[in-house]
Amino acid sequence: MHHIKETEYKYFAKMSNLKVRTLVCCIVLNSMLFEYLQGQSPEPRINIHTYDQYIDTNYETHIKEYIEFLFIPSISSIPSHKPDMERAAAWIVRKLQQIGMTTARTIPTDGLPIVFGSWQNPANKTTILIYAHYDVQPVKEAEWISPPFNPTIRDGKIFARGATDDKSGIMISIWAVEAMLAKNKELPVNVKFIFDGEEESGSPSFQKFFQIIRNC
């Protein structure tokens, strides 16, 4: 049995939880619509089994792309990793385009790029904003059993820097929207994604970003 060092223990994602959290995200998006429509119209039906089935069917693909994302050493506080940050941002944009988002692009800042994605339907009156960040903290490799940017699966867990904070937050929300668009061809609410590239550095470019994006 592997001994997990204290520092490394904080940076794994339990693979079975990824599916559960993705499904929960689907339920939350639908619940937001329920709350908005309360007393206005009959509640729309949610076929959770349909989403569950989609997530199961695409499980291996999702894990493969998640590991690919984790390989990118997106350390925002070290200037030499700026190309890695740009590569991570571009990776997210491609994924958002792949699942059918209306808008998917990087927005330059004075620092590192912010990823913005949206899916909008004029008929939807409710908009949900989902925030997460794709940058990670620096690492002390001596504190890890396996290299922090070489994702390793042990005992049903994926060990890598960013596996929980916060690349899983990005992927879970994207997978939920992916499942809903794949099965329903639309979303019950408008959705906007903001994925920060400087959260671990205090998000110094965030205020200026909002001035740019406020009308999008």
N, C-alpha and C positions, 0 to 999 in steps of 0.2 A: 504494500500500500504506500502511495506517495505521501510524503510529508509536505504540506503546503506552508510555505513561509508566510509570516504575518502580512508583509507588504503585498505579496503576490495574491494572497487570499482576497484582497479587496478588488481585484481586477479580473474576475471571471464571470462569465454569463452561463447560467444553467440552461442547457439547450431546451429542455422541456418547458421552461418558463417562457421562452421566446414565443412559442405558439400561443400559450395562454394569454400573454400580455397583448399579442396582436389581436386576438379574438376580443379581448376586453375593449381594445381601442375601437373596434367595429361597433360594439354595443354602445359605447359612450357617444360616438358620432350620431347614432340613431336616437339615443336618449335626448341629445340636445334638440333634435327636431321635435321629439315628442313634447318636450317642455314648451317649445315655442308655439306648437299647434294646439296646445291644450285648450279645449273649449271652442276652438275655431273649426275643426274638422275631425273626422274619424282618424284614429291613430293608424299610420301606415303599418303594414305587417313587416316584421323582421324575420327572415329565414336564417337564423344563426347557423343551422346545420349546413346551409349552402356555403357560408363563409368558412366554416370549420373544415368542410370537405376540400375547399380550394386550398386552404393553408396546409392541410395534410398532403395533398397532391403535389404541392410545390415546395415541400419542406426541404428536400435535398438541394434544390436550386437556391432557395433562400439561404441555407447554411453556407453553400459554396460562395455566394456573392458576399455574404457577411464576412467570411474569412478573407476574401479578396480585399474588402474595405479595411479590415483590421491590419492588413499587411502595410498600409500606408502610414509612415511615421509622422503624423500631422501634429508636430509639436510647435505650438504658436509662439512660445517665448524664446526660441532659439532662431536667430535670423537665417542661419544656414539651411533651415528646414522650410523656408518660404516656398521653394519649388514643390515640396511634398504637400504643403497646405493647398497650393493651387491645384495639384493633382487630385487631392481629396475632394475639393470643391467641384472640379470638373466631373469626377466620378459620380457624385450625388446628382448633378444636373442630368447626366446621361440616364441615370436610373429614373428620375422624375419624368423625363421625356418618354422613356420606355413604358411607363405605366399609364401614360395618357394625360398628364397634367396640361392644362391650358397654357400655362406659362412656366418655364423652367430656365433660370439663368443665374449667373454669378453677377454680383453687383460690386464693382471696385470700391474700395474705401482708401483712406490715407494709410491704412495698415493692410490687413489681410481680407480677402474677399468674403462676402456674405452670400449664401445661397438663398435665392427666393424662388418659391414655386407656388402656383395657385391653380385651383380648378373652380370655375365660376359658371353658374347658370342664372340668367336674369330672373328666372322664376323663383329662385331661392331667396328668401328674405334674411336668413340667418347665415352668418359667416363665423367660422371657427379658425382661430389662429393657433398654430402648433409651433412651439419653439423647442429647439435642441441645439447642441453645439458639436462640431466635428473635430475640434482641436483637443489635444490631450496634454498632460503634463510631461516634463522630462522624466527620464528613467535612470535608475541605478541598476544596471544589469546584474550586478552581483547579488541582488536581493531576489532574483528570479530563478526558478528552476529551469525554465525554458526561455529562449529569447523573447522579449516583450513584443516585438513586432514580427514574430514568426508564430502566428496563432496555433496553439496546440490543444488538442482535445484529450482530456483525461477524465475518466469517471463521469461521462455525460456532461462535462463542463468545457467551455472554450476559454482558455487562458490567453490573454493578450492585453496590452495597454489599450484602454478605451473600450474594452469589451462591455463594460457596464456604463462608464462615465465618459462619453455619452453616446457612443456610436450605436449602442442597442436602442437608445431613445429615438435616434433618427430612423433606424431600419424598421422598428416595430410600427411606428406611425405610417411610414411609407407602405409597408406590407398590408396594413389595414386598409388604406385607401386603394391599393392595388387590388385587393380581394373584392372590394365593393364595386370598383369600376369594372372589373372583369366579369362579375356575376350580374350586376344591375345596369351596366353601361352608363351609370350616373351616380351622383352622390346625393344624399338627402339634405345636405347643407353645402354652402360654399366653403372651401378649405384653402387656407394660406399657410405655407410652410416658411419659417425663417430659421435657417441653420447658421449659427454664429461661428466664426473662425477665430475668435479672440476671447472666448469666455474664461479660459484658464489664465488669461492675462488681464482680466478686469474689463473686457469689452470696451476699450477706449474709442472705437470707431462707431459704436452703436447709435449714439445720438445723431451724428451726421447721416447715418444710414436711414434713419426714420424721416429725416427731412427730404431725402431722395425718394423714398418709397411711399410716402403718406398717401399719395393719390393713385397708387397701383391697386 
